[in-house]
């Protein structure tokens, strides 16, 4: 991890392999409350807080599983029903 010291209104640039540039700026420093950081990135880039990015990943995984079950069709539902009735 690269750790940098920046003052209020100072910037950091992140250059992508595709030649695009992301600007990261220290927008405000609120003592013990934290630091506000601003991002300027091409629209094709998604910028999320970590907890939001993790939730998006979870939802994508759930959607992938749901699509696979739907694609498998009735055979999966029939197998689940059969397993359920055998367990009783």
N, C-alpha and C positions, 0 to 999 in steps of 0.2 A: 504494500500500500504506500502510495506517495503521500506524504504529509507536507503541506505548505502553510506558511504563515501569511495571512493577508489582512490588510487593514480595511476599514470601511470604504466602500466604493472601489475597491481594487478587484481586478479581474483575473481569471484563469481561463485559458483557451484549451479545449480538447479537440484535436484534429483527428478525424476518422480516416480509416484506410481509403475511403472513397473520395477524400479530398474536401469533405464538408467540415465545418467548424461549429463547435458548441461553446458558447460563452457562459461562464459561471461567475457571478458577481456577488460580493458581500454587500447586501442591501441595508442591513441594520444589525446592530449589536445591542442586545437587551440585557446586559449584565448576566445574572444567573439564569434568566429565562431562556436564553439561547441566542442563536444567530439566525437571521433571515438571509436566505440565499436565493438569488434570482438566476434563471436559466433562459438563454436565448438559443434555440435550436431549430433546425429545419423542421417543417411540419411532419415529415416522415418519421421523425424521432419521437418516441414516447418517453416522457420524463415523469416518473412516479416516485413517491415515498416508498420505502422498503415494504412496509406492511400492505400497501395497496398493490405493489407488484406481486407479492406473495399470494394475495387473494385472487388476483387476475390469473396467476398460474394454476391455482387450485380449481378455479372455474373452468379453465381450458381443459384440464385433466378430466373433470367431471363430464364436460361436453363430449370429449373424445370417447370416454367409456359409454356414455349414453348412445352415441352414434354407433358404436360397435355393437351394442346390444340390439339396437333397432335394426341394424343391417342383418344381424343373425336371424332376426324374424321370430316366428312363433315357436321354433324348435327350442329356443332358450326358455321361453315362458312355459312351454310344456314340460321341459326338464325340471324347471324350478317347482312346478305344480306337483310333478311326480315325486320329487325329493321331499316336498312338504307333506304329501299324503303318506309316504313311507315312514316318515318320522313320527306320525301320529300313532 
